[in-house]
Amino acid sequence: MIGTNRSLWQVLFGILLVLCLVEGAQAKAVWIAQLDGLGFLVNQSFLLTQNGPSVDGTGDLEFLNLSYQGNLVNVRALQDNDWTQYLPFGIGVFPESHMPQPGTGDQSYLAFVPMFDFPSTAGTVLSIAIPEPTQSVALTLGGLAVAFSLLRRRDKSTTP
């Protein structure tokens, strides 16, 4: 029984190590994509680096300034605007490793904000929280601990 537990621990530790390396290797950037229509078709996208410079939108997003500060994507209105005059659209926040492709109905975003939630008064800001990699590592650790304790309890109950 001890050998089984030791090999289980080694497997769980290996999985955890790989997850930590993958999470730690992620660059601190996100893609912001304009998603049009009911099919969420990608129209245009911007790469924002964490704590880097802001980007002024173009096209339908020309009245917005976008930035990624800390774990928040900030959408600031550059001037007063009435978003209800546009066709249905919104913005999706995607991880850096997944650049949204124009013309596709990509819904694998971390967050989505419909145009009706955009700031419409000049200077107002909408902030979108992006999960930190440390949160996913903590959740993974918690899940592994629960799985191990359940397996250990099962092994003890089946031992004569």
C-alpha positions in Angstrom: 0.0 0.0 0.0 2.9 2.4 0.8 4.4 1.9 -2.7 1.0 2.8 -4.3 0.7 6.0 -2.3 4.3 6.9 -3.0 3.8 6.5 -6.8 0.5 8.4 -6.6 2.3 11.2 -4.8 5.0 11.2 -7.5 2.4 11.4 -10.3 0.5 14.2 -8.5 3.8 16.1 -7.9 4.8 15.8 -11.5 1.4 17.1 -12.7 1.7 20.0 -10.2 5.2 20.8 -11.4 4.2 20.9 -15.0 1.2 23.1 -14.2 3.4 25.5 -12.3 5.9 25.7 -15.1 3.2 26.3 -17.7 1.5 29.0 -15.6 4.8 30.6 -14.7 5.9 30.7 -18.3 2.8 32.6 -19.5 3.6 36.1 -20.6 1.6 38.9 -19.0 -0.6 39.9 -21.9 -4.1 39.5 -23.2 -5.9 39.9 -26.5 -8.9 42.2 -26.7 -11.2 41.3 -29.6 -14.2 43.1 -31.0 -16.9 40.4 -31.3 -19.7 41.3 -33.8 -23.3 40.0 -34.1 -25.0 37.1 -32.5 -22.4 34.7 -33.8 -19.6 36.6 -31.9 -17.5 36.9 -35.1 -14.1 38.4 -34.4 -13.7 41.7 -36.2 -10.5 43.2 -34.9 -8.1 42.5 -32.0 -5.5 44.3 -29.9 -2.7 42.8 -27.8 -2.3 44.5 -24.4 0.7 43.9 -22.2 0.3 43.9 -18.5 1.2 47.3 -17.1 2.2 48.4 -20.6 0.9 51.3 -22.7 -2.8 51.7 -23.4 -4.3 51.4 -26.9 -6.9 53.6 -28.6 -9.6 51.5 -30.3 -10.3 51.8 -34.0 -13.4 51.3 -36.1 -16.5 50.6 -33.8 -14.2 50.9 -30.8 -12.7 54.3 -31.7 -14.3 56.0 -28.7 -12.5 53.7 -26.3 -9.0 53.5 -24.8 -7.9 50.0 -23.6 -5.3 49.0 -21.1 -4.2 46.1 -18.9 -3.0 47.2 -15.5 -2.4 44.6 -12.7 -5.1 42.0 -13.2 -7.6 44.5 -14.7 -8.4 45.3 -18.3 -9.6 48.9 -18.3 -12.0 50.2 -20.9 -12.1 54.1 -20.8 -14.5 56.2 -22.8 -12.6 58.9 -24.7 -15.8 60.9 -25.4 -19.5 60.7 -24.8 -21.2 58.0 -26.9 -24.5 56.2 -27.3 -23.7 52.5 -27.9 -27.3 51.6 -28.6 -26.9 53.1 -32.2 -24.5 50.3 -33.2 -25.2 46.7 -34.3 -24.9 44.1 -31.5 -21.3 43.6 -30.5 -19.0 43.4 -27.5 -15.4 42.7 -26.6 -13.9 39.5 -25.5 -10.7 39.1 -23.4 -8.5 36.2 -24.6 -5.3 34.8 -23.1 -2.1 35.8 -24.9 -1.6 32.2 -26.1 -4.9 32.3 -28.0 -5.0 35.0 -30.7 -8.6 35.3 -31.9 -8.8 34.8 -35.7 -10.9 37.4 -37.7 -14.1 36.1 -39.1 -14.4 33.2 -36.7 -17.1 32.7 -34.0 -14.5 32.3 -31.2 -16.1 32.1 -27.8 -13.1 30.8 -25.8 -12.6 34.1 -24.1 -11.8 34.7 -20.4 -14.4 37.5 -20.2 -17.0 39.1 -22.4 -18.5 42.5 -22.1 -21.5 43.5 -24.3 -21.6 47.0 -25.8 -24.4 48.0 -23.5 -22.0 47.8 -20.6 -19.3 50.0 -22.2 -18.7 53.3 -20.5 -20.7 56.0 -22.4 -19.6 59.2 -20.6 -16.1 60.6 -21.4 -13.5 59.7 -18.8 -15.5 56.8 -17.2 -13.8 53.4 -16.9 -15.1 49.9 -17.0 -12.7 47.4 -15.3 -12.7 43.7 -16.1 -10.9 41.4 -13.6 -8.7 38.7 -15.2 -7.9 35.6 -13.1 -4.2 35.5 -12.0 -2.2 32.3 -12.8 -1.6 31.9 -9.0 -5.3 31.5 -8.5 -5.5 28.5 -10.9 -2.4 27.0 -9.3 -4.0 27.3 -5.8 -7.2 25.7 -7.2 -5.2 22.9 -8.7 -3.3 22.3 -5.4 -6.6 22.2 -3.5 -8.1 19.7 -6.0 -5.1 17.5 -5.8 -5.1 17.5 -2.0 -8.8 16.5 -1.9 -8.2 13.8 -4.5 -5.3 12.4 -2.5 -7.2 12.4 0.8 -10.1 10.6 -0.8 -7.8 8.0 -2.3 -6.0 7.6 1.0 -9.3 7.2 2.9 -10.5 4.6 0.4 -7.2 2.6 0.7 -7.5 2.6 4.5 -11.1 1.4 4.4 -10.2 -1.5 2.1 -7.2 -2.6 4.2 -8.1 -5.7 6.4 
